[in-house]
């Protein structure tokens, strides 16, 4: 990705903020440079100055989102007392996205996977692979220390957790019924948490 050395970081950040919100509410194919430019009072040329192509803008959005998500996972690793609490914290990250009336950025991109430029497709796959790896480690830890139940392999359970949460976000977007997401997440956690925890 090419970023100009003389690009204004504040404008670049504002472009990313607006683009992220638009992508999380409309999808990658549902917004244009014109939408971003109008909202920020910039010209399209100014946007192209910071991000020469929409693919480069998309790549920057994924990198920023994935970086924040990885930071949140590292915080959970550092502060949660056990694997069960890490898993609860992970669910909390999804609830936070819903609280902002948005969807998971990479979940939105995954829905459009076949229409994305190749670098974006790979970046989305990398995001979900990193999440699956983290979840697998948490599940292995929880099964070892007894804070989680282990109904199958850690890999399969990690995939189930990720798919359940992403799917629940998608269904919640239909009518905004956050209680439905919460009920699904609670049932998911209940199925993985021993009754004594």
N, CA and C atoms as an extended XYZ file, in Angstrom:
591
Properties=species:S:1:pos:R:3:atomname:S:1:resname:S:1:resid:I:1 pbc="F F F"
N         0.861       -1.171        0.000 N   UNK     1
C         0.000        0.000        0.000 CA  UNK     1
C         0.899        1.224        0.000 C   UNK     1
N         0.606        2.191       -0.862 N   UNK     2
C         1.417        3.399       -0.920 CA  UNK     2
C         0.697        4.534       -0.218 C   UNK     2
N         1.409        5.161        0.713 N   UNK     3
C         0.899        6.335        1.408 CA  UNK     3
C         1.902        7.443        1.175 C   UNK     3
N         1.427        8.587        0.766 N   UNK     4
C         2.318        9.707        0.478 CA  UNK     4
C         2.963       10.190        1.770 C   UNK     4
N         4.257       10.512        1.684 N   UNK     5
C         4.986       10.999        2.848 CA  UNK     5
C         4.446       12.332        3.348 C   UNK     5
N         3.890       13.145        2.422 N   UNK     6
C         3.427       14.476        2.815 CA  UNK     6
C         1.911       14.525        3.080 C   UNK     6
N         1.262       13.348        3.164 N   UNK     7
C        -0.184       13.300        3.416 CA  UNK     7
C        -0.473       13.728        4.847 C   UNK     7
N        -1.498       14.533        5.023 N   UNK     8
C        -1.894       15.033        6.343 CA  UNK     8
C        -2.491       13.886        7.161 C   UNK     8
N        -1.866       13.531        8.305 N   UNK     9
C        -2.361       12.401        9.091 CA  UNK     9
C        -3.776       12.628        9.642 C   UNK     9
N        -4.131       13.857        9.980 N   UNK    10
C        -5.470       14.121       10.519 CA  UNK    10
C        -6.539       13.880        9.455 C   UNK    10
N        -6.272       14.346        8.225 N   UNK    11
C        -7.236       14.115        7.138 CA  UNK    11
C        -7.323       12.630        6.821 C   UNK    11
N        -6.189       11.982        6.765 N   UNK    12
C        -6.156       10.536        6.504 CA  UNK    12
C        -6.998        9.799        7.548 C   UNK    12
N        -6.846       10.157        8.819 N   UNK    13
C        -7.598        9.518        9.890 CA  UNK    13
C        -9.098        9.765        9.747 C   UNK    13
N        -9.466       10.986        9.371 N   UNK    14
C       -10.893       11.305        9.169 CA  UNK    14
C       -11.465       10.507        8.003 C   UNK    14
N       -10.689       10.366        6.938 N   UNK    15
C       -11.128        9.564        5.789 CA  UNK    15
C       -11.353        8.117        6.223 C   UNK    15
N       -10.431        7.575        7.012 N   UNK    16
C       -10.573        6.204        7.491 CA  UNK    16
C       -11.783        6.063        8.411 C   UNK    16
N       -11.996        7.036        9.290 N   UNK    17
C       -13.131        6.963       10.227 CA  UNK    17
C       -14.462        6.926        9.476 C   UNK    17
N       -14.631        7.828        8.522 N   UNK    18
C       -15.882        7.892        7.765 CA  UNK    18
C       -16.035        6.646        6.895 C   UNK    18
N       -14.968        6.241        6.248 N   UNK    19
C       -15.022        5.063        5.381 CA  UNK    19
C       -15.336        3.803        6.179 C   UNK    19
N       -14.772        3.704        7.375 N   UNK    20
C       -15.040        2.536        8.216 CA  UNK    20
C       -16.520        2.464        8.583 C   UNK    20
N       -17.081        3.590        8.983 N   UNK    21
C       -18.505        3.604        9.345 CA  UNK    21
C       -19.368        3.235        8.137 C   UNK    21
N       -19.043        3.795        6.975 N   UNK    22
C       -19.812        3.489        5.774 CA  UNK    22
C       -19.694        2.014        5.393 C   UNK    22
N       -18.486        1.475        5.496 N   UNK    23
C       -18.302        0.069        5.158 CA  UNK    23
C       -19.056       -0.820        6.149 C   UNK    23
N       -19.027       -0.462        7.435 N   UNK    24
C       -19.684       -1.294        8.447 CA  UNK    24
C       -21.208       -1.196        8.390 C   UNK    24
N       -21.723       -0.194        7.731 N   UNK    25
C       -23.181       -0.068        7.642 CA  UNK    25
C       -23.719       -0.362        6.243 C   UNK    25
N       -22.894       -0.171        5.211 N   UNK    26
C       -23.353       -0.375        3.833 CA  UNK    26
C       -22.625       -1.478        3.086 C   UNK    26
N       -21.451       -1.844        3.542 N   UNK    27
C       -20.620       -2.799        2.821 CA  UNK    27
C       -19.633       -2.079        1.913 C   UNK    27
N       -18.637       -2.810        1.457 N   UNK    28
C       -17.581       -2.240        0.612 CA  UNK    28
C       -18.139       -1.715       -0.704 C   UNK    28
N       -19.037       -2.480       -1.309 N   UNK    29
C       -19.600       -2.073       -2.597 CA  UNK    29
C       -20.730       -1.063       -2.449 C   UNK    29
N       -21.089       -0.732       -1.215 N   UNK    30
C       -22.204        0.173       -0.973 CA  UNK    30
C       -21.805        1.614       -0.709 C   UNK    30
N       -20.515        1.924       -0.804 N   UNK    31
C       -20.109        3.323       -0.657 CA  UNK    31
C       -19.033        3.646       -1.680 C   UNK    31
N       -18.903        4.930       -1.952 N   UNK    32
C       -17.943        5.386       -2.959 CA  UNK    32
C       -17.079        6.500       -2.395 C   UNK    32
N       -16.052        6.853       -3.152 N   UNK    33
C       -15.240        8.011       -2.778 CA  UNK    33
C       -16.112        9.260       -2.706 C   UNK    33
N       -17.106        9.344       -3.583 N   UNK    34
C       -18.003       10.498       -3.572 CA  UNK    34
C       -18.751       10.614       -2.256 C   UNK    34
N       -19.192        9.485       -1.684 N   UNK    35
C       -19.881        9.497       -0.396 CA  UNK    35
C       -18.964       10.037        0.700 C   UNK    35
N       -17.733        9.549        0.711 N   UNK    36
C       -16.766        9.969        1.727 CA  UNK    36
C       -16.431       11.444        1.547 C   UNK    36
N       -16.191       11.852        0.305 N   UNK    37
C       -15.825       13.244        0.019 CA  UNK    37
C       -16.934       14.202        0.450 C   UNK    37
N       -18.177       13.864        0.129 N   UNK    38
C       -19.301       14.730        0.521 CA  UNK    38
C       -19.380       14.876        2.033 C   UNK    38
N       -19.252       13.779        2.739 N   UNK    39
C       -19.383       13.824        4.191 CA  UNK    39
C       -18.276       14.647        4.836 C   UNK    39
N       -17.083       14.617        4.250 N   UNK    40
C       -15.947       15.331        4.823 CA  UNK    40
C       -15.746       16.718        4.220 C   UNK    40
N       -16.515       17.038        3.188 N   UNK    41
C       -16.331       18.325        2.525 CA  UNK    41
C       -15.021       18.406        1.764 C   UNK    41
N       -14.587       17.281        1.220 N   UNK    42
C       -13.353       17.208        0.443 CA  UNK    42
C       -13.686       16.910       -1.017 C   UNK    42
N       -12.712       17.088       -1.870 N   UNK    43
C       -12.880       16.675       -3.260 CA  UNK    43
C       -12.450       15.207       -3.383 C   UNK    43
N       -12.908       14.572       -4.451 N   UNK    44
C       -12.461       13.195       -4.683 CA  UNK    44
C       -10.957       13.164       -4.909 C   UNK    44
N       -10.451       14.200       -5.532 N   UNK    45
C        -9.000       14.263       -5.765 CA  UNK    45
C        -8.237       14.249       -4.443 C   UNK    45
N        -8.789       14.920       -3.431 N   UNK    46
C        -8.147       14.927       -2.114 CA  UNK    46
C        -8.122       13.517       -1.516 C   UNK    46
N        -9.195       12.763       -1.725 N   UNK    47
C        -9.219       11.384       -1.225 CA  UNK    47
C        -8.190       10.535       -1.956 C   UNK    47
N        -8.117       10.715       -3.277 N   UNK    48
C        -7.146        9.947       -4.066 CA  UNK    48
C        -5.714       10.314       -3.697 C   UNK    48
N        -5.523       11.512       -3.198 N   UNK    49
C        -4.192       11.933       -2.735 CA  UNK    49
C        -3.759       11.048       -1.559 C   UNK    49
N        -4.687       10.763       -0.654 N   UNK    50
C        -4.380        9.944        0.517 CA  UNK    50
C        -4.446        8.450        0.207 C   UNK    50
N        -5.406        8.046       -0.600 N   UNK    51
C        -5.595        6.641       -0.967 CA  UNK    51
C        -5.842        6.589       -2.469 C   UNK    51
N        -4.811        6.298       -3.255 N   UNK    52
C        -4.942        6.346       -4.714 CA  UNK    52
C        -6.060        5.479       -5.291 C   UNK    52
N        -6.427        4.406       -4.590 N   UNK    53
C        -7.514        3.554       -5.082 CA  UNK    53
C        -8.387        3.111       -3.915 C   UNK    53
N        -9.593        2.693       -4.242 N   UNK    54
C       -10.484        2.200       -3.200 CA  UNK    54
C        -9.924        0.919       -2.577 C   UNK    54
N        -9.225        0.125       -3.359 N   UNK    55
C        -8.607       -1.088       -2.825 CA  UNK    55
C        -7.571       -0.740       -1.759 C   UNK    55
N        -6.809        0.326       -1.991 N   UNK    56
C        -5.821        0.743       -0.985 CA  UNK    56
C        -6.508        1.286        0.257 C   UNK    56
N        -7.608        1.990        0.071 N   UNK    57
C        -8.402        2.448        1.215 CA  UNK    57
C        -8.924        1.235        1.987 C   UNK    57
N        -9.460        0.260        1.271 N   UNK    58
C        -9.961       -0.949        1.918 CA  UNK    58
C        -8.877       -1.683        2.689 C   UNK    58
N        -7.697       -1.766        2.113 N   UNK    59
C        -6.572       -2.425        2.782 CA  UNK    59
C        -6.218       -1.692        4.074 C   UNK    59
N        -6.184       -0.367        4.018 N   UNK    60
C        -5.875        0.420        5.214 CA  UNK    60
C        -6.945        0.236        6.285 C   UNK    60
N        -8.200        0.144        5.864 N   UNK    61
C        -9.287       -0.070        6.823 CA  UNK    61
C        -9.147       -1.421        7.515 C   UNK    61
N        -8.846       -2.456        6.758 N   UNK    62
C        -8.687       -3.782        7.349 CA  UNK    62
C        -7.502       -3.803        8.299 C   UNK    62
N        -6.397       -3.208        7.874 N   UNK    63
C        -5.197       -3.202        8.723 CA  UNK    63
C        -5.477       -2.481       10.044 C   UNK    63
N        -6.158       -1.357        9.982 N   UNK    64
C        -6.458       -0.604       11.198 CA  UNK    64
C        -7.420       -1.390       12.090 C   UNK    64
N        -8.470       -1.954       11.501 N   UNK    65
C        -9.464       -2.714       12.258 CA  UNK    65
C        -8.833       -3.958       12.880 C   UNK    65
N        -8.068       -4.686       12.087 N   UNK    66
C        -7.419       -5.900       12.581 CA  UNK    66
C        -6.422       -5.573       13.684 C   UNK    66
N        -5.735       -4.437       13.551 N   UNK    67
C        -4.797       -4.019       14.588 CA  UNK    67
C        -5.493       -3.707       15.903 C   UNK    67
N        -6.616       -3.005       15.819 N   UNK    68
C        -7.379       -2.709       17.035 CA  UNK    68
C        -7.913       -3.991       17.658 C   UNK    68
N        -8.408       -4.900       16.816 N   UNK    69
C        -8.960       -6.153       17.316 CA  UNK    69
C        -7.861       -6.978       17.979 C   UNK    69
N        -6.693       -7.049       17.351 N   UNK    70
C        -5.563       -7.787       17.930 CA  UNK    70
C        -5.155       -7.173       19.264 C   UNK    70
N        -5.204       -5.842       19.355 N   UNK    71
C        -4.894       -5.178       20.622 CA  UNK    71
C        -5.890       -5.539       21.707 C   UNK    71
N        -7.162       -5.626       21.336 N   UNK    72
C        -8.196       -6.010       22.301 CA  UNK    72
C        -7.990       -7.452       22.770 C   UNK    72
N        -7.598       -8.329       21.853 N   UNK    73
C        -7.334       -9.716       22.239 CA  UNK    73
C        -6.114       -9.804       23.161 C   UNK    73
N        -5.100       -9.014       22.878 N   UNK    74
C        -3.924       -8.986       23.749 CA  UNK    74
C        -4.295       -8.482       25.137 C   UNK    74
N        -5.190       -7.485       25.205 N   UNK    75
C        -5.660       -6.996       26.504 CA  UNK    75
C        -6.389       -8.089       27.271 C   UNK    75
N        -7.219       -8.862       26.565 N   UNK    76
C        -7.915       -9.967       27.220 CA  UNK    76
C        -6.916      -10.996       27.742 C   UNK    76
N        -5.914      -11.301       26.943 N   UNK    77
C        -4.886      -12.245       27.390 CA  UNK    77
C        -4.186      -11.743       28.651 C   UNK    77
N        -3.980      -10.442       28.721 N   UNK    78
C        -3.234       -9.870       29.848 CA  UNK    78
C        -4.087       -9.677       31.105 C   UNK    78
N        -5.397       -9.518       30.935 N   UNK    79
C        -6.211       -9.138       32.099 CA  UNK    79
C        -7.238      -10.168       32.546 C   UNK    79
N        -7.710      -11.012       31.656 N   UNK    80
C        -8.746      -11.980       32.039 CA  UNK    80
C        -8.138      -13.059       32.926 C   UNK    80
N        -8.813      -13.403       34.021 N   UNK    81
C        -8.235      -14.368       34.968 CA  UNK    81
C        -8.203      -15.809       34.463 C   UNK    81
N        -9.064      -16.144       33.528 N   UNK    82
C        -9.055      -17.506       32.991 CA  UNK    82
C        -9.635      -17.500       31.576 C   UNK    82
N        -9.607      -18.660       30.959 N   UNK    83
C       -10.054      -18.778       29.570 CA  UNK    83
C       -11.534      -18.453       29.420 C   UNK    83
N       -12.351      -18.819       30.401 N   UNK    84
C       -13.788      -18.534       30.317 CA  UNK    84
C       -14.024      -17.028       30.258 C   UNK    84
N       -13.268      -16.272       31.037 N   UNK    85
C       -13.415      -14.813       31.016 CA  UNK    85
C       -12.868      -14.213       29.725 C   UNK    85
N       -11.849      -14.822       29.172 N   UNK    86
C       -11.356      -14.381       27.860 CA  UNK    86
C       -12.452      -14.553       26.813 C   UNK    86
N       -13.125      -15.701       26.864 N   UNK    87
C       -14.187      -15.965       25.904 CA  UNK    87
C       -15.339      -14.983       26.091 C   UNK    87
N       -15.689      -14.682       27.339 N   UNK    88
C       -16.733      -13.678       27.606 CA  UNK    88
C       -16.306      -12.308       27.073 C   UNK    88
N       -15.051      -11.982       27.257 N   UNK    89
C       -14.530      -10.716       26.738 CA  UNK    89
C       -14.575      -10.657       25.230 C   UNK    89
N       -14.313      -11.788       24.598 N   UNK    90
C       -14.378      -11.867       23.135 CA  UNK    90
C       -15.792      -11.583       22.654 C   UNK    90
N       -16.773      -12.189       23.302 N   UNK    91
C       -18.171      -11.913       22.963 CA  UNK    91
C       -18.468      -10.429       23.169 C   UNK    91
N       -17.892       -9.851       24.212 N   UNK    92
C       -18.085       -8.423       24.485 CA  UNK    92
C       -17.598       -7.533       23.355 C   UNK    92
N       -16.567       -7.956       22.635 N   UNK    93
C       -16.091       -7.179       21.495 CA  UNK    93
C       -17.180       -7.094       20.423 C   UNK    93
N       -17.895       -8.175       20.212 N   UNK    94
C       -18.986       -8.190       19.232 CA  UNK    94
C       -20.160       -7.336       19.715 C   UNK    94
N       -20.435       -7.420       21.002 N   UNK    95
C       -21.514       -6.598       21.561 CA  UNK    95
C       -21.181       -5.114       21.390 C   UNK    95
N       -19.914       -4.770       21.548 N   UNK    96
C       -19.486       -3.389       21.358 CA  UNK    96
C       -19.722       -2.894       19.943 C   UNK    96
N       -19.517       -3.752       18.970 N   UNK    97
C       -19.783       -3.391       17.570 CA  UNK    97
C       -21.272       -3.106       17.392 C   UNK    97
N       -22.102       -3.966       17.968 N   UNK    98
C       -23.554       -3.764       17.882 CA  UNK    98
C       -23.990       -2.485       18.579 C   UNK    98
N       -23.356       -2.185       19.714 N   UNK    99
C       -23.703       -0.964       20.443 CA  UNK    99
C       -23.476        0.276       19.596 C   UNK    99
N       -22.535        0.191       18.664 N   UNK   100
C       -22.283        1.295       17.743 CA  UNK   100
C       -23.152        1.244       16.506 C   UNK   100
N       -24.151        0.349       16.497 N   UNK   101
C       -25.071        0.172       15.368 CA  UNK   101
C       -24.304       -0.126       14.078 C   UNK   101
N       -23.333       -1.015       14.217 N   UNK   102
C       -22.500       -1.402       13.087 CA  UNK   102
C       -22.387       -2.916       13.003 C   UNK   102
N       -21.703       -3.358       11.966 N   UNK   103
C       -21.368       -4.767       11.798 CA  UNK   103
C       -19.848       -4.903       11.902 C   UNK   103
N       -19.385       -6.125       12.130 N   UNK   104
C       -17.953       -6.396       12.091 CA  UNK   104
C       -17.448       -6.014       10.699 C   UNK   104
N       -16.427       -5.186       10.635 N   UNK   105
C       -15.921       -4.721        9.347 CA  UNK   105
C       -15.512       -5.893        8.459 C   UNK   105
N       -14.783       -6.844        9.024 N   UNK   106
C       -14.340       -7.980        8.211 CA  UNK   106
C       -15.485       -8.938        7.919 C   UNK   106
N       -16.498       -8.969        8.776 N   UNK   107
C       -17.690       -9.756        8.479 CA  UNK   107
C       -18.434       -9.194        7.277 C   UNK   107
N       -18.530       -7.871        7.220 N   UNK   108
C       -19.162       -7.231        6.058 CA  UNK   108
C       -18.374       -7.547        4.792 C   UNK   108
N       -17.059       -7.475        4.902 N   UNK   109
C       -16.223       -7.775        3.734 CA  UNK   109
C       -16.313       -9.243        3.336 C   UNK   109
N       -16.442      -10.126        4.321 N   UNK   110
C       -16.561      -11.550        4.015 CA  UNK   110
C       -17.819      -11.829        3.194 C   UNK   110
N       -18.894      -11.087        3.483 N   UNK   111
C       -20.136      -11.264        2.731 CA  UNK   111
C       -19.968      -10.870        1.264 C   UNK   111
N       -18.995       -9.998        0.989 N   UNK   112
C       -18.740       -9.534       -0.377 CA  UNK   112
C       -17.456      -10.140       -0.952 C   UNK   112
N       -16.972      -11.182       -0.332 N   UNK   113
C       -15.655      -11.748       -0.626 CA  UNK   113
C       -15.384      -11.930       -2.112 C   UNK   113
N       -16.326      -12.476       -2.843 N   UNK   114
C       -16.090      -12.788       -4.261 CA  UNK   114
C       -15.944      -11.545       -5.130 C   UNK   114
N       -16.420      -10.403       -4.660 N   UNK   115
C       -16.351       -9.185       -5.464 CA  UNK   115
C       -15.196       -8.271       -5.054 C   UNK   115
N       -14.434       -8.660       -4.055 N   UNK   116
C       -13.349       -7.813       -3.560 CA  UNK   116
C       -12.070       -8.010       -4.371 C   UNK   116
N       -11.231       -6.964       -4.424 N   UNK   117
C        -9.895       -7.146       -5.008 CA  UNK   117
C        -9.115       -8.192       -4.202 C   UNK   117
N        -8.224       -8.907       -4.840 N   UNK   118
C        -7.503      -10.017       -4.211 CA  UNK   118
C        -6.807       -9.637       -2.901 C   UNK   118
N        -6.092       -8.504       -2.811 N   UNK   119
C        -5.435       -8.200       -1.531 CA  UNK   119
C        -6.428       -8.073       -0.368 C   UNK   119
N        -7.614       -7.567       -0.639 N   UNK   120
C        -8.631       -7.452        0.412 CA  UNK   120
C        -9.165       -8.823        0.795 C   UNK   120
N        -9.366       -9.685       -0.201 N   UNK   121
C        -9.831      -11.046        0.097 CA  UNK   121
C        -8.846      -11.735        1.038 C   UNK   121
N        -7.568      -11.604        0.738 N   UNK   122
C        -6.551      -12.254        1.568 CA  UNK   122
C        -6.502      -11.644        2.959 C   UNK   122
N        -6.625      -10.331        3.046 N   UNK   123
C        -6.580       -9.665        4.354 CA  UNK   123
C        -7.759      -10.088        5.230 C   UNK   123
N        -8.930      -10.270        4.629 N   UNK   124
C       -10.102      -10.730        5.386 CA  UNK   124
C        -9.870      -12.158        5.869 C   UNK   124
N        -9.346      -13.004        5.011 N   UNK   125
C        -9.031      -14.382        5.414 CA  UNK   125
C        -8.022      -14.388        6.558 C   UNK   125
N        -7.030      -13.514        6.477 N   UNK   126
C        -6.012      -13.432        7.532 CA  UNK   126
C        -6.630      -12.993        8.859 C   UNK   126
N        -7.570      -12.049        8.802 N   UNK   127
C        -8.246      -11.587       10.022 CA  UNK   127
C        -8.965      -12.743       10.705 C   UNK   127
N        -9.735      -13.503        9.934 N   UNK   128
C       -10.485      -14.599       10.536 CA  UNK   128
C        -9.574      -15.747       10.956 C   UNK   128
N        -8.485      -15.964       10.240 N   UNK   129
C        -7.527      -16.989       10.650 CA  UNK   129
C        -6.893      -16.617       11.983 C   UNK   129
N        -6.558      -15.334       12.165 N   UNK   130
C        -5.970      -14.884       13.429 CA  UNK   130
C        -6.962      -15.047       14.576 C   UNK   130
N        -8.236      -14.736       14.316 N   UNK   131
C        -9.261      -14.906       15.345 CA  UNK   131
C        -9.431      -16.377       15.698 C   UNK   131
N        -9.446      -17.240       14.703 N   UNK   132
C        -9.595      -18.669       14.952 CA  UNK   132
C        -8.418      -19.204       15.758 C   UNK   132
N        -7.220      -18.749       15.432 N   UNK   133
C        -6.022      -19.168       16.161 CA  UNK   133
C        -6.113      -18.744       17.620 C   UNK   133
N        -6.537      -17.491       17.861 N   UNK   134
C        -6.660      -17.001       19.237 CA  UNK   134
C        -7.725      -17.800       19.992 C   UNK   134
N        -8.875      -17.992       19.364 N   UNK   135
C        -9.950      -18.758       20.010 CA  UNK   135
C        -9.507      -20.190       20.306 C   UNK   135
N        -8.808      -20.798       19.377 N   UNK   136
C        -8.332      -22.169       19.600 CA  UNK   136
C        -7.423      -22.231       20.826 C   UNK   136
N        -6.524      -21.259       20.961 N   UNK   137
C        -5.623      -21.233       22.118 CA  UNK   137
C        -6.402      -21.033       23.418 C   UNK   137
N        -7.409      -20.166       23.386 N   UNK   138
C        -8.231      -19.938       24.575 CA  UNK   138
C        -8.991      -21.204       24.947 C   UNK   138
N        -9.546      -21.872       23.960 N   UNK   139
C       -10.287      -23.110       24.216 CA  UNK   139
C        -9.366      -24.200       24.756 C   UNK   139
N        -8.185      -24.302       24.209 N   UNK   140
C        -7.221      -25.292       24.717 CA  UNK   140
C        -6.851      -24.979       26.157 C   UNK   140
N        -6.645      -23.695       26.448 N   UNK   141
C        -6.331      -23.274       27.817 CA  UNK   141
C        -7.491      -23.603       28.756 C   UNK   141
N        -8.704      -23.279       28.330 N   UNK   142
C        -9.875      -23.513       29.168 CA  UNK   142
C       -10.157      -24.979       29.399 C   UNK   142
N        -9.914      -25.795       28.388 N   UNK   143
C       -10.120      -27.237       28.554 CA  UNK   143
C        -9.069      -27.808       29.504 C   UNK   143
N        -7.867      -27.233       29.472 N   UNK   144
C        -6.796      -27.709       30.362 CA  UNK   144
C        -7.023      -27.273       31.799 C   UNK   144
N        -7.518      -26.041       32.002 N   UNK   145
C        -7.685      -25.565       33.384 CA  UNK   145
C        -9.097      -25.792       33.936 C   UNK   145
N        -9.995      -26.351       33.103 N   UNK   146
C       -11.328      -26.692       33.568 CA  UNK   146
C       -12.330      -25.553       33.541 C   UNK   146
N       -11.926      -24.383       33.039 N   UNK   147
C       -12.862      -23.251       33.004 CA  UNK   147
C       -13.807      -23.325       31.807 C   UNK   147
N       -13.507      -24.213       30.844 N   UNK   148
C       -14.369      -24.392       29.670 CA  UNK   148
C       -14.621      -25.876       29.431 C   UNK   148
N       -15.764      -26.161       28.829 N   UNK   149
C       -16.082      -27.519       28.384 CA  UNK   149
C       -15.499      -27.710       26.999 C   UNK   149
N       -15.187      -28.924       26.671 N   UNK   150
C       -14.564      -29.225       25.382 CA  UNK   150
C       -15.404      -30.243       24.624 C   UNK   150
N       -16.423      -29.777       23.900 N   UNK   151
C       -17.318      -30.715       23.212 CA  UNK   151
C       -16.709      -31.370       21.976 C   UNK   151
N       -15.691      -30.798       21.416 N   UNK   152
C       -15.047      -31.344       20.212 CA  UNK   152
C       -13.620      -30.865       20.183 C   UNK   152
N       -13.035      -30.838       19.003 N   UNK   153
C       -11.671      -30.322       18.902 CA  UNK   153
C       -11.685      -28.813       19.115 C   UNK   153
N       -10.577      -28.295       19.592 N   UNK   154
C       -10.478      -26.852       19.801 CA  UNK   154
C       -10.634      -26.103       18.484 C   UNK   154
N       -10.111      -26.658       17.398 N   UNK   155
C       -10.205      -26.013       16.081 CA  UNK   155
C       -11.659      -25.914       15.632 C   UNK   155
N       -12.392      -27.020       15.738 N   UNK   156
C       -13.795      -27.024       15.315 CA  UNK   156
C       -14.632      -26.108       16.204 C   UNK   156
N       -14.352      -26.106       17.495 N   UNK   157
C       -15.110      -25.256       18.415 CA  UNK   157
C       -14.797      -23.785       18.168 C   UNK   157
N       -13.542      -23.468       17.879 N   UNK   158
C       -13.176      -22.083       17.557 CA  UNK   158
C       -13.928      -21.606       16.318 C   UNK   158
N       -14.009      -22.467       15.311 N   UNK   159
C       -14.743      -22.124       14.088 CA  UNK   159
C       -16.221      -21.923       14.391 C   UNK   159
N       -16.775      -22.762       15.271 N   UNK   160
C       -18.180      -22.639       15.648 CA  UNK   160
C       -18.439      -21.323       16.387 C   UNK   160
N       -17.561      -20.969       17.310 N   UNK   161
C       -17.719      -19.720       18.062 CA  UNK   161
C       -17.697      -18.530       17.108 C   UNK   161
N       -16.708      -18.492       16.251 N   UNK   162
C       -16.575      -17.379       15.308 CA  UNK   162
C       -17.779      -17.305       14.371 C   UNK   162
N       -18.171      -18.442       13.818 N   UNK   163
C       -19.316      -18.465       12.904 CA  UNK   163
C       -20.621      -18.084       13.590 C   UNK   163
N       -20.799      -18.533       14.825 N   UNK   164
C       -22.019      -18.208       15.564 CA  UNK   164
C       -22.111      -16.715       15.817 C   UNK   164
N       -21.019      -16.109       16.264 N   UNK   165
C       -21.048      -14.674       16.578 CA  UNK   165
C       -21.206      -13.824       15.323 C   UNK   165
N       -20.480      -14.164       14.264 N   UNK   166
C       -20.611      -13.409       13.013 CA  UNK   166
C       -22.024      -13.561       12.444 C   UNK   166
N       -22.558      -14.781       12.483 N   UNK   167
C       -23.911      -15.014       11.990 CA  UNK   167
C       -24.955      -14.300       12.825 C   UNK   167
N       -24.765      -14.303       14.134 N   UNK   168
C       -25.716      -13.611       15.015 CA  UNK   168
C       -25.694      -12.105       14.756 C   UNK   168
N       -24.522      -11.554       14.474 N   UNK   169
C       -24.442      -10.131       14.103 CA  UNK   169
C       -25.249       -9.869       12.845 C   UNK   169
N       -25.080      -10.729       11.868 N   UNK   170
C       -25.762      -10.570       10.588 CA  UNK   170
C       -27.280      -10.630       10.758 C   UNK   170
N       -27.756      -11.574       11.522 N   UNK   171
C       -29.194      -11.703       11.749 CA  UNK   171
C       -29.724      -10.508       12.542 C   UNK   171
N       -28.952      -10.043       13.498 N   UNK   172
C       -29.366       -8.883       14.294 CA  UNK   172
C       -29.513       -7.645       13.418 C   UNK   172
N       -28.703       -7.556       12.366 N   UNK   173
C       -28.783       -6.391       11.475 CA  UNK   173
C       -30.126       -6.301       10.754 C   UNK   173
N       -30.831       -7.420       10.664 N   UNK   174
C       -32.112       -7.408        9.962 CA  UNK   174
C       -33.138       -6.509       10.634 C   UNK   174
N       -33.161       -6.557       11.965 N   UNK   175
C       -34.170       -5.764       12.669 CA  UNK   175
C       -33.625       -5.010       13.882 C   UNK   175
N       -32.328       -5.107       14.109 N   UNK   176
C       -31.723       -4.374       15.215 CA  UNK   176
C       -32.042       -4.945       16.584 C   UNK   176
N       -32.533       -6.190       16.645 N   UNK   177
C       -32.910       -6.805       17.918 CA  UNK   177
C       -31.661       -7.328       18.630 C   UNK   177
N       -31.036       -6.447       19.415 N   UNK   178
C       -29.804       -6.801       20.111 CA  UNK   178
C       -30.052       -7.915       21.126 C   UNK   178
N       -31.268       -7.980       21.666 N   UNK   179
C       -31.587       -9.033       22.636 CA  UNK   179
C       -31.421      -10.414       22.010 C   UNK   179
N       -31.704      -10.530       20.722 N   UNK   180
C       -31.528      -11.810       20.033 CA  UNK   180
C       -30.047      -12.182       19.989 C   UNK   180
N       -29.206      -11.209       19.690 N   UNK   181
C       -27.766      -11.474       19.685 CA  UNK   181
C       -27.309      -11.897       21.077 C   UNK   181
N       -27.750      -11.153       22.097 N   UNK   182
C       -27.352      -11.444       23.475 CA  UNK   182
C       -27.781      -12.849       23.881 C   UNK   182
N       -29.007      -13.236       23.520 N   UNK   183
C       -29.491      -14.573       23.856 CA  UNK   183
C       -28.651      -15.647       23.170 C   UNK   183
N       -28.298      -15.412       21.914 N   UNK   184
C       -27.466      -16.372       21.183 CA  UNK   184
C       -26.092      -16.477       21.820 C   UNK   184
N       -25.496      -15.325       22.140 N   UNK   185
C       -24.164      -15.317       22.759 CA  UNK   185
C       -24.201      -15.998       24.125 C   UNK   185
N       -25.242      -15.738       24.904 N   UNK   186
C       -25.364      -16.363       26.227 CA  UNK   186
C       -25.482      -17.882       26.105 C   UNK   186
N       -26.263      -18.334       25.124 N   UNK   187
C       -26.414      -19.778       24.928 CA  UNK   187
C       -25.090      -20.392       24.488 C   UNK   187
N       -24.380      -19.698       23.613 N   UNK   188
C       -23.071      -20.172       23.168 CA  UNK   188
C       -22.129      -20.312       24.352 C   UNK   188
N       -22.041      -19.250       25.171 N   UNK   189
C       -21.159      -19.297       26.335 CA  UNK   189
C       -21.591      -20.378       27.308 C   UNK   189
N       -22.899      -20.514       27.510 N   UNK   190
C       -23.404      -21.538       28.415 CA  UNK   190
C       -23.048      -22.938       27.969 C   UNK   190
N       -23.023      -23.147       26.654 N   UNK   191
C       -22.694      -24.484       26.144 CA  UNK   191
C       -21.213      -24.827       26.326 C   UNK   191
N       -20.387      -23.811       26.553 N   UNK   192
C       -18.955      -24.028       26.675 CA  UNK   192
C       -18.429      -23.854       28.100 C   UNK   192
N       -19.291      -23.408       28.998 N   UNK   193
C       -18.876      -23.123       30.351 CA  UNK   193
C       -19.455      -24.152       31.324 C   UNK   193
N       -18.626      -24.811       32.101 N   UNK   194
C       -19.159      -25.753       33.097 CA  UNK   194
C       -20.082      -25.045       34.085 C   UNK   194
N       -21.058      -25.748       34.597 N   UNK   195
C       -22.054      -25.168       35.503 CA  UNK   195
C       -21.417      -24.596       36.769 C   UNK   195
N       -20.262      -25.083       37.160 N   UNK   196
C       -19.640      -24.625       38.398 CA  UNK   196
C       -18.914      -23.303       38.227 C   UNK   196
N       -18.690      -22.867       36.989 N   UNK   197
C       -17.938      -21.622       36.761 CA  UNK   197
C       -18.889      -20.436       36.794 C   UNK   197
